[in-house]
Amino acid sequence: MKISLDLPGYEEYLPTYWPGQNITGQVELQVNSAIKVSNLRIALFGNVQVYGKYPGHPMTNGLFDYERNEQLINAGLRIVKRSNANNIDLSSSLTADIPFTPTPQYEPPISAQNSGSPAANYSQQQQEEEEKRKKTRNKKQKSKKSLEDRQIERLIRRIAHINHTTNISHGVLDESSSMRLPCSLNESSSTPSYFTLSANTYQIRFSIPVPTARRLSGTFDHPHYPVSYRIVAVLKCSAEKSDQQQLSEQEITCYSTVRIRLETYLDADSPSLLSSLQTKPTYQFVQNGHSILQNLCNYVLPSSLLSHWAQKKLQLASTNNRVNPCERSSDASCLETYLVMSRQGYSRSSYISFELKLKNHASSHFKISAVKIYIELIRRINMTCSMNEEVEATTIRSTTVLFQGIEDKSQVSDEIVENDDHPYFFEHANMRFDLSKLIKIPDDCVCSIPSELVKDVFSLGYDLNVRLHVTGISNAVDAEETITRNFSLEEDDGSERSYQAIRKHQLLQDSNGRVVSEEPLPHQNYKTYILYLDPLPVIIGNAGYVTSSAIHA
């Protein structure tokens, strides 16, 4: 006796399905001798797990120990024998036409058509109405669920955990007496609800719809936080005998499972994800070599406190509308920077569109010669089932770009540029760096996972982290000559200069994302200020997703 599943797919990758699609395939039964079947089911099972080295071993890399195993979906079909198939070939006498939902807290599948035909699709209005009636329906399902269905649910869950890391598994389950299912009775008669199969090979086609009324997380392959889905086929049978006692004692359970991939419905082009996003400004106090009081404060007070003081001073000055913007910013003695992202939602293989703005409010005494920008796209996993502790941060993409004052070399002649070893300075105090063609989302990147899609076990999100290094020189007495040689000290008109990051600006990095060569500062009076910007949240979803109802409309 053997049961096996066959799904369309390829050896290189698992079959992938989207919400609203039907998981179609066939289950094959190889019966060597006549048997009595008490239960034959095919289910879509999904769960989210958290464990350490192996399932059952807690994760201990955080403040707390974590171990979870939550069921996301357990729904499918019960296969029965047609009532008019007594005198025909049994190889075509089985049909998957009885849907079942062992798990009451999730939406039941759409009723399947006879002979495994595709199920009808929900329209958007039907989905909304179904969502409103979900709680009431779940209560009714819980009250109607039989003892047999509850035991089948536990059996399917147990089978799904066998060799859960393999793509295909099958075998015979060694059940204890406590796991044996009672032989259920039909409502209209007192005869057992089993059917007989003679020695033969049976191929049964089936179709299970991926639910749309209930959002499911996409598949996430991870050694410690996996979200996985399987098709599970279960056959409970025994040798054909007239004695019911012998039937119960000799009942066996055969199973077969096939791992599949599900994509989540997270539309990257949703209107809520198309709006721009901006971080709060980050400020950095800039030393002034001419001020004795400030030099004293530099040694006594921390840089963070001085930056906070410069920020408050800038905000206070900005409220005075009678002062020219260039004049009121020149006294703040700080650098100001922030990020602007054109949209929050992105799909795989697309570039993240964002820019960095830098304002030099200390331009009267500090000239910028180089701007180095470190960029990282980081995937973060937070345990929302506890205190939202971050348990993993993985760098998905990283790059470093360098802009130098030579970008504005149009201010000097080519002869001076060739013969002068001194660096050049940026002309404008307000600068905008376009970084839109630097960070590309990988093709195999998993979509963002909100915590509500995985029973509030964890959340998976992405952040764009940026660190800014600004190198320049103050107009100290011994540095005035360097500044006046290469940069005109004429007053800035307050206009913004734009710079486009291209391949020539990117620095070579090693496998760990570190810049291979760091050039020393060209002069002892040059100083580098480091600014850490607030991270920008990035939502990774799927673009161009069209529901089945829209296709048929």
ZISUL-V640124 format. One record per residue. N is the residue number from 1. OMEGA is omega in whole degrees, 0 to 359 (* if undefined). Layout:
# ZISUL-V640124
n=N omega=OMEGA
n=N omega=OMEGA
This chain:
# ZISUL-V640124
n=1 omega=181
n=2 omega=175
n=3 omega=181
n=4 omega=180
n=5 omega=178
n=6 omega=178
n=7 omega=178
n=8 omega=180
n=9 omega=181
n=10 omega=182
n=11 omega=185
n=12 omega=183
n=13 omega=182
n=14 omega=175
n=15 omega=185
n=16 omega=183
n=17 omega=181
n=18 omega=175
n=19 omega=182
n=20 omega=177
n=21 omega=180
n=22 omega=175
n=23 omega=184
n=24 omega=179
n=25 omega=177
n=26 omega=175
n=27 omega=183
n=28 omega=177
n=29 omega=175
n=30 omega=184
n=31 omega=181
n=32 omega=178
n=33 omega=185
n=34 omega=181
n=35 omega=171
n=36 omega=184
n=37 omega=177
n=38 omega=180
n=39 omega=176
n=40 omega=186
n=41 omega=174
n=42 omega=187
n=43 omega=168
n=44 omega=182
n=45 omega=177
n=46 omega=179
n=47 omega=174
n=48 omega=183
n=49 omega=171
n=50 omega=179
n=51 omega=182
n=52 omega=182
n=53 omega=181
n=54 omega=179
n=55 omega=184
n=56 omega=178
n=57 omega=186
n=58 omega=174
n=59 omega=188
n=60 omega=183
n=61 omega=181
n=62 omega=178
n=63 omega=182
n=64 omega=173
n=65 omega=183
n=66 omega=173
n=67 omega=183
n=68 omega=174
n=69 omega=185
n=70 omega=178
n=71 omega=179
n=72 omega=179
n=73 omega=176
n=74 omega=186
n=75 omega=180
n=76 omega=188
n=77 omega=170
n=78 omega=183
n=79 omega=181
n=80 omega=178
n=81 omega=179
n=82 omega=183
n=83 omega=182
n=84 omega=185
n=85 omega=183
n=86 omega=188
n=87 omega=180
n=88 omega=181
n=89 omega=185
n=90 omega=179
n=91 omega=178
n=92 omega=187
n=93 omega=178
n=94 omega=181
n=95 omega=178
n=96 omega=186
n=97 omega=179
n=98 omega=179
n=99 omega=176
n=100 omega=179
n=101 omega=179
n=102 omega=183
n=103 omega=187
n=104 omega=187
n=105 omega=179
n=106 omega=183
n=107 omega=175
n=108 omega=178
n=109 omega=175
n=110 omega=184
n=111 omega=182
n=112 omega=178
n=113 omega=178
n=114 omega=179
n=115 omega=173
n=116 omega=179
n=117 omega=182
n=118 omega=181
n=119 omega=178
n=120 omega=183
n=121 omega=174
n=122 omega=169
n=123 omega=181
n=124 omega=180
n=125 omega=178
n=126 omega=179
n=127 omega=180
n=128 omega=179
n=129 omega=180
n=130 omega=179
n=131 omega=180
n=132 omega=182
n=133 omega=187
n=134 omega=184
n=135 omega=179
n=136 omega=181
n=137 omega=180
n=138 omega=178
n=139 omega=179
n=140 omega=180
n=141 omega=180
n=142 omega=180
n=143 omega=182
n=144 omega=185
n=145 omega=184
n=146 omega=176
n=147 omega=179
n=148 omega=180
n=149 omega=180
n=150 omega=179
n=151 omega=176
n=152 omega=178
n=153 omega=179
n=154 omega=180
n=155 omega=179
n=156 omega=179
n=157 omega=179
n=158 omega=180
n=159 omega=181
n=160 omega=181
n=161 omega=178
n=162 omega=181
n=163 omega=187
n=164 omega=179
n=165 omega=180
n=166 omega=182
n=167 omega=182
n=168 omega=175
n=169 omega=176
n=170 omega=180
n=171 omega=179
n=172 omega=183
n=173 omega=177
n=174 omega=185
n=175 omega=170
n=176 omega=182
n=177 omega=181
n=178 omega=182
n=179 omega=181
n=180 omega=183
n=181 omega=175
n=182 omega=178
n=183 omega=186
n=184 omega=181
n=185 omega=173
n=186 omega=181
n=187 omega=186
n=188 omega=182
n=189 omega=179
n=190 omega=180
n=191 omega=180
n=192 omega=182
n=193 omega=174
n=194 omega=177
n=195 omega=184
n=196 omega=175
n=197 omega=177
n=198 omega=180
n=199 omega=183
n=200 omega=173
n=201 omega=184
n=202 omega=176
n=203 omega=186
n=204 omega=177
n=205 omega=181
n=206 omega=178
n=207 omega=179
n=208 omega=180
n=209 omega=171
n=210 omega=187
n=211 omega=175
n=212 omega=180
n=213 omega=178
n=214 omega=181
n=215 omega=178
n=216 omega=174
n=217 omega=173
n=218 omega=178
n=219 omega=179
n=220 omega=179
n=221 omega=182
n=222 omega=181
n=223 omega=183
n=224 omega=183
n=225 omega=186
n=226 omega=167
n=227 omega=189
n=228 omega=180
n=229 omega=180
n=230 omega=165
n=231 omega=184
n=232 omega=174
n=233 omega=183
n=234 omega=176
n=235 omega=175
n=236 omega=186
n=237 omega=176
n=238 omega=177
n=239 omega=183
n=240 omega=178
n=241 omega=182
n=242 omega=183
n=243 omega=185
n=244 omega=179
n=245 omega=178
n=246 omega=178
n=247 omega=182
n=248 omega=184
n=249 omega=187
n=250 omega=181
n=251 omega=179
n=252 omega=179
n=253 omega=174
n=254 omega=183
n=255 omega=173
n=256 omega=181
n=257 omega=176
n=258 omega=180
n=259 omega=178
n=260 omega=176
n=261 omega=173
n=262 omega=172
n=263 omega=180
n=264 omega=175
n=265 omega=177
n=266 omega=188
n=267 omega=179
n=268 omega=179
n=269 omega=177
n=270 omega=181
n=271 omega=180
n=272 omega=181
n=273 omega=182
n=274 omega=180
n=275 omega=181
n=276 omega=183
n=277 omega=182
n=278 omega=178
n=279 omega=174
n=280 omega=180
n=281 omega=174
n=282 omega=184
n=283 omega=176
n=284 omega=179
n=285 omega=180
n=286 omega=180
n=287 omega=177
n=288 omega=184
n=289 omega=183
n=290 omega=186
n=291 omega=179
n=292 omega=180
n=293 omega=179
n=294 omega=177
n=295 omega=178
n=296 omega=179
n=297 omega=181
n=298 omega=181
n=299 omega=185
n=300 omega=186
n=301 omega=177
n=302 omega=182
n=303 omega=181
n=304 omega=179
n=305 omega=178
n=306 omega=178
n=307 omega=178
n=308 omega=178
n=309 omega=179
n=310 omega=178
n=311 omega=179
n=312 omega=179
n=313 omega=178
n=314 omega=179
n=315 omega=179
n=316 omega=180
n=317 omega=182
n=318 omega=179
n=319 omega=180
n=320 omega=184
n=321 omega=182
n=322 omega=181
n=323 omega=177
n=324 omega=182
n=325 omega=181
n=326 omega=182
n=327 omega=183
n=328 omega=177
n=329 omega=183
n=330 omega=183
n=331 omega=184
n=332 omega=178
n=333 omega=178
n=334 omega=171
n=335 omega=179
n=336 omega=180
n=337 omega=176
n=338 omega=181
n=339 omega=175
n=340 omega=178
n=341 omega=187
n=342 omega=179
n=343 omega=183
n=344 omega=182
n=345 omega=180
n=346 omega=177
n=347 omega=178
n=348 omega=178
n=349 omega=178
n=350 omega=178
n=351 omega=176
n=352 omega=183
n=353 omega=179
n=354 omega=180
n=355 omega=178
n=356 omega=178
n=357 omega=182
n=358 omega=178
n=359 omega=179
n=360 omega=179
n=361 omega=178
n=362 omega=185
n=363 omega=180
n=364 omega=181
n=365 omega=178
n=366 omega=181
n=367 omega=184
n=368 omega=179
n=369 omega=182
n=370 omega=176
n=371 omega=179
n=372 omega=186
n=373 omega=176
n=374 omega=185
n=375 omega=178
n=376 omega=169
n=377 omega=189
n=378 omega=173
n=379 omega=183
n=380 omega=175
n=381 omega=180
n=382 omega=180
n=383 omega=180
n=384 omega=178
n=385 omega=179
n=386 omega=183
n=387 omega=180
n=388 omega=180
n=389 omega=175
n=390 omega=183
n=391 omega=179
n=392 omega=174
n=393 omega=184
n=394 omega=178
n=395 omega=181
n=396 omega=178
n=397 omega=177
n=398 omega=176
n=399 omega=178
n=400 omega=180
n=401 omega=182
n=402 omega=173
n=403 omega=181
n=404 omega=181
n=405 omega=178
n=406 omega=175
n=407 omega=180
n=408 omega=185
n=409 omega=178
n=410 omega=181
n=411 omega=182
n=412 omega=181
n=413 omega=180
n=414 omega=181
n=415 omega=179
n=416 omega=181
n=417 omega=183
n=418 omega=187
n=419 omega=185
n=420 omega=179
n=421 omega=182
n=422 omega=179
n=423 omega=178
n=424 omega=187
n=425 omega=178
n=426 omega=184
n=427 omega=190
n=428 omega=177
n=429 omega=179
n=430 omega=184
n=431 omega=179
n=432 omega=182
n=433 omega=180
n=434 omega=184
n=435 omega=190
n=436 omega=184
n=437 omega=184
n=438 omega=185
n=439 omega=178
n=440 omega=181
n=441 omega=182
n=442 omega=180
n=443 omega=183
n=444 omega=182
n=445 omega=179
n=446 omega=179
n=447 omega=176
n=448 omega=182
n=449 omega=172
n=450 omega=186
n=451 omega=182
n=452 omega=179
n=453 omega=182
n=454 omega=175
n=455 omega=179
n=456 omega=177
n=457 omega=176
n=458 omega=174
n=459 omega=178
n=460 omega=181
n=461 omega=182
n=462 omega=177
n=463 omega=173
n=464 omega=182
n=465 omega=182
n=466 omega=174
n=467 omega=187
n=468 omega=174
n=469 omega=181
n=470 omega=181
n=471 omega=180
n=472 omega=183
n=473 omega=176
n=474 omega=183
n=475 omega=173
n=476 omega=186
n=477 omega=182
n=478 omega=180
n=479 omega=183
n=480 omega=182
n=481 omega=180
n=482 omega=181
n=483 omega=185
n=484 omega=179
n=485 omega=190
n=486 omega=183
n=487 omega=178
n=488 omega=182
n=489 omega=178
n=490 omega=188
n=491 omega=180
n=492 omega=182
n=493 omega=177
n=494 omega=180
n=495 omega=182
n=496 omega=179
n=497 omega=182
n=498 omega=177
n=499 omega=181
n=500 omega=178
n=501 omega=177
n=502 omega=187
n=503 omega=184
n=504 omega=179
n=505 omega=184
n=506 omega=180
n=507 omega=180
n=508 omega=181
n=509 omega=176
n=510 omega=183
n=511 omega=179
n=512 omega=179
n=513 omega=179
n=514 omega=178
n=515 omega=186
n=516 omega=183
n=517 omega=176
n=518 omega=181
n=519 omega=178
n=520 omega=178
n=521 omega=186
n=522 omega=185
n=523 omega=182
n=524 omega=179
n=525 omega=177
n=526 omega=182
n=527 omega=178
n=528 omega=176
n=529 omega=182
n=530 omega=180
n=531 omega=178
n=532 omega=182
n=533 omega=176
n=534 omega=180
n=535 omega=176
n=536 omega=178
n=537 omega=180
n=538 omega=177
n=539 omega=179
n=540 omega=181
n=541 omega=180
n=542 omega=180
n=543 omega=177
n=544 omega=181
n=545 omega=180
n=546 omega=180
n=547 omega=181
n=548 omega=180
n=549 omega=179
n=550 omega=180
n=551 omega=183
n=552 omega=182
n=553 omega=*
